Amino acid sequence: MSINAGSTQKFVPIKEIRNGVVVLKDDSICTVLMASSLNLALKSADEQEAILLQFQSFLNSLDFSVQFFIESRNIDIRPYIALMEEKFTEQTNELMKVQTREYIDFIRKFTEDVDVMTKAFFVVVPYSPSIMAKKGGVADMFKKKGTPKNKTGDADSLFEENFSQLNQRALIVEQGLSRTGVQVIRLGAEELIELYYKIFNPGDMEKPISLQN
């Protein structure tokens, strides 16, 4: 059974990825932040309460919506096993060789019995331009019919304006989460392509996105 690529693409809401921003088919845009995790179980009761109250305050301060997205994937342990096999062959100490072999066997057996998962946390910050902005604004109503328009220039100018609004929202989210101890970083074009490819093609890619500054 053949699948028409054109018919499947219409279900993907993304128009393009531009300057690290996802442009959707309805002309709304969004940026994606990757967030680190916090282990509340390792915090004291007072620290847990302070973090939760700070997060609650952050949510209450927002006057726009955000989306929290968690990606869970199985870890491919084979590259790590191969690395440990190399370490095993390099060992000259017999005791270390025995311990390395036991460790490799343990990891291999453990991953056969248990699904080892990795989780990545994302915050999607959207911005949707107003209807008047999409149409060109009130100023268009007063333009003379014979006046030539630079459509490319108008589109670029509108994108920059919308990008500025989106950037302000992203800064608010970054600052709010940093107060709770959560480290965030904006995904660039390559990371966004990888993320959305994995979303629309589950199982094709197992390598998680790394959080790097």
Steps between C-alpha positions, in 0.01 A plus 500: 500500500656829392477816707466838335754730666293805410192360674692425820675838514168680537470350849829661607416848632849643446561740212869566564769539765655843481764656727436237766125566488230256389258664257167318481259490208257732678782762516542461876855446623660333798837437657596187692703503821672189630493485880708313753333293770487533877488203737269622774552176692859607574387837635403578855137570584568874517682496166216307337243748625709797385543353152131419463395844620743664259367288213143586596591869505660464156187341351273762656713780354453384140242681288546259209484124462797263494519128433708255701613196303685192630674267256573145619722270295678169539877534531709304252759351733700329224752785442572506875549122507737526203698770683528284811615204288784720372589593858500130589753414229723791607518386863833356611400433860332160528279607789379804307431279198284270711309791652451665159367175354260456791383859457440451126304180564295675767412794273411269212278280717338798673407672174356176364261476795421870551416777254749779565336829412625852455275802548534845350292796612387779269300822531325627187448877500249612231410832348208556264483836319169680504261481206570862408874434504457204265304715256755779512342724761281806480766686301424284195153649486650843423752389237430612146403225263777593259775489760730201438553271797818314589338176614830340599600805702158514668517131591852536642401806698193323640707197594754715684219673690342168598842358588559792735172428681583130520848575630355707785277209600789255484710725725219511757481119502878463522525740793203345680633146473853604598360625832382146573847361426410364155759558228356574155642547153330587173516242225661610175393402151687166499366399841146596398522295181627201699227539763213528253640221285494271803146610585367425153724196446506315834755222521729630224735689730609393847766759574368757750558871453778620727466809719804711426586865546 
